């Protein structure tokens, strides 16, 4: 195994471990505080707030606003996410479908 390959593998392993640990730490250290009113409030409203901020940042920057149908390449996936989430109440399904729709539009349609 070359030094380059060893370096890349070690980089990937360290990055994966750091990412996993940063995702795990809140659950490991704050699990006993899940009944606290602040934790319940954040758990209820923070995901929707984060999604709203992402949409506010994403739509103006990602759409091709000069196309004949103003911003349609970003508005269609956004509408799909909203409809799917209201219908199925599954955030993962909504995000996967919206991302897939957006990527399909960007890859297949040339504006």
N, C-alpha and C positions, 0 to 999 in steps of 0.2 A: 504494500500500500504506500503510495507516494505521500510526501509531506503535505501537499496541497489537499489531497483527499482526506487525510487525517485531520487537517485543520478545519475543513468544511464540515466534516462529521461532528467534530467536537463543538464547533460553533452552533450547529443545528441542535445538538443535545443540550447545550447550556441555554440556548434561547428557549427551547421547548420546556425545560425544567423551570426557568424563570417565569415563563408565561403561566404554566400550570400552578406554580406556587402562589403567584399573585392572585390567581382566581380562587385558590383554595383557602388562603389566609382569612378572608372575612367569615367564611363558614366555620372554620376551625376555632377562631378566637372570639367571634361574636355570636355563636350559636346559642349560648345560654341567655342572651339578651333579646331573643326574638320576640318575647312577649312585651317588651318595652314599647310604650305608645309611639315614641319617635321612630323606632325601627319599623313598626307596623305602618305608620304614616308614610315613611320613605318607600317601603315595599309596595304600597298601594299606588302612590302617585309619581314616583321617580321614573319608572319605565315609560310612562306616557309623556312625561316632560322631556326625557332624553330623545324620544322619537320625534317630538315636535321640534326640538332644536335641530336635530339632524335633517328634518324635512326643510326647515327654514334655511339651512345652509346649503342643502343639496339641490333643491329645485333651481334657484337662480344660477348656480354654477354649472350644472350638468346639462341643462337643456340647450338645444340649438334654437335660440329665440328668433333667429332670422329666417327660419324655414316657413313655407307657406302656411302651415297650420301652427300657430304660435305656441311653441313649447310642448307640442304633443308628445314628443319622445320622452319627456319626463313626467308629464301629467297622466299619461295612460298607466305606467307602472304604479304611480302614487294612488290613482283611483283603484287599481287592482288590489293594492295592499289594504286600503280602507274597506273595500267591499268584502274581501276575504276575512279580514279580522272581525268585522261586524257579524258576518255570517257564521264563521267557525270558532271564533274566540281562541285562535291558536297563533301566537306571535311568530313561532318558528315557521309555520306554513306561510303566513303572510309575508314574512321577510324573504323567504326562499322564492316564492312566486314573484314578488316584486323585483327582486334582484335578477331572476332569470328573465323576466319580461324586459327589463331595462337592457340587459346584456344582449338579448336577442335583437332588440330594436337597434342598438348601437352597432352590432355586427352585421346585420342583414340589410338594413336600410342605410343608404348613403344620402346624407343631407348636404 
